[in-house]
Amino acid sequence: MLINSYDWAYDTFNQAHLGDKRRVSRLVQLACSMANQLGKSVVKASESSAEIEAAYRFIRNPAIDAQAIAEAGFKATADKLERFDTVLALEDTTSLNFSHDSVAN
């Protein structure tokens, strides 16, 4: 089931207990932006300087509880899983090592 990044962010984080619905809205917007630009920094994932500033204000806000954000994601995932009789939890434990011994001539 594919959904757009905003719907995913909303479904995942809209129940976060952050003390203010505006904080939750900012979390959803930030998660959506980051999902649209996987692997990029906040600066590169943002579309404007205002969006960058809003993201950093959110991140630096002492009222934002990282555990509350994580719990919202865990609960959203658990709620989705309840619809299925069987769930496969796959893990890729592959690791890469690019180091090598140099031989000086």
C-alpha positions as CSV (number, residue, x, y, z in Angstrom):
1,M,0.0,0.0,0.0
2,L,1.7,3.2,-1.2
3,I,0.6,6.6,0.2
4,N,2.0,10.0,-0.3
5,S,4.5,11.4,2.2
6,Y,2.1,13.8,3.9
7,D,-0.5,11.1,4.5
8,W,2.3,8.8,5.9
9,A,3.6,11.6,8.2
10,Y,0.1,12.5,9.4
11,D,-0.9,8.9,10.0
12,T,2.4,8.3,11.9
13,F,2.7,11.4,14.0
14,N,-0.7,13.1,14.3
15,Q,-1.3,11.5,17.7
16,A,2.0,12.7,19.2
17,H,1.6,14.2,22.7
18,L,3.6,17.4,22.3
19,G,1.4,19.7,24.4
20,D,0.2,21.8,21.5
21,K,-1.5,20.9,18.3
22,R,0.7,23.4,16.4
23,R,3.8,21.4,17.5
24,V,2.2,18.3,16.1
25,S,1.4,20.0,12.9
26,R,5.0,21.2,12.6
27,L,6.2,17.6,13.3
28,V,4.0,16.3,10.5
29,Q,5.3,18.9,8.1
30,L,8.9,18.3,9.0
31,A,8.5,14.5,8.7
32,C,6.8,15.0,5.3
33,S,9.7,17.2,4.1
34,M,12.3,14.7,5.3
35,A,10.4,11.8,3.7
36,N,10.4,13.6,0.4
37,Q,14.1,14.1,0.5
38,L,15.4,10.8,2.1
39,G,19.0,11.0,3.2
40,K,19.3,14.7,3.0
41,S,19.9,17.2,5.8
42,V,17.2,19.5,7.1
43,V,18.6,22.3,5.1
44,K,18.6,20.4,1.9
45,A,15.2,18.9,2.5
46,S,13.6,22.3,3.1
47,E,12.2,24.4,0.3
48,S,12.8,27.8,1.9
49,S,14.7,29.6,4.5
50,A,11.5,30.0,6.5
51,E,11.0,26.2,6.5
52,I,14.6,25.7,7.6
53,E,14.1,28.1,10.5
54,A,10.8,26.5,11.5
55,A,12.5,23.1,11.5
56,Y,15.4,24.2,13.7
57,R,13.0,26.0,16.1
58,F,11.1,22.8,16.4
59,I,14.2,20.7,17.0
60,R,15.6,23.1,19.6
61,N,12.3,23.6,21.4
62,P,12.8,22.2,25.0
63,A,9.1,21.4,25.1
64,I,9.5,18.8,22.3
65,D,9.8,15.4,23.8
66,A,11.7,13.0,21.5
67,Q,10.1,10.0,23.4
68,A,6.6,11.3,22.7
69,I,7.5,11.5,19.0
70,A,8.9,7.9,19.1
71,E,5.8,6.6,21.0
72,A,3.5,8.1,18.4
73,G,5.4,6.3,15.6
74,F,5.4,3.0,17.6
75,K,1.6,3.3,18.3
76,A,0.8,4.1,14.7
77,T,2.9,1.1,13.5
78,A,1.2,-1.2,16.1
79,D,-2.2,0.0,15.1
80,K,-1.5,-0.8,11.4
81,L,-0.2,-4.2,12.2
82,E,-3.3,-5.2,14.1
83,R,-5.1,-5.6,10.7
84,F,-3.0,-8.5,9.7
85,D,-2.9,-12.2,10.8
86,T,0.8,-12.5,9.9
87,V,3.6,-10.0,9.8
88,L,7.1,-10.5,8.6
89,A,9.7,-8.5,10.4
90,L,12.7,-8.7,8.0
91,E,16.1,-7.4,8.8
92,D,19.1,-6.9,6.6
93,T,22.3,-7.4,8.7
94,T,24.6,-6.8,5.9
95,S,27.6,-4.7,6.7
96,L,30.2,-3.2,4.4
97,N,33.9,-2.6,5.2
98,F,35.8,-0.4,2.8
99,S,39.0,-0.3,4.9
100,H,42.0,-2.0,3.5
101,D,45.7,-2.4,4.2
102,S,47.9,-0.2,2.2
103,V,51.2,-1.6,1.0
104,A,54.0,0.9,0.4
105,N,56.5,0.1,-2.3
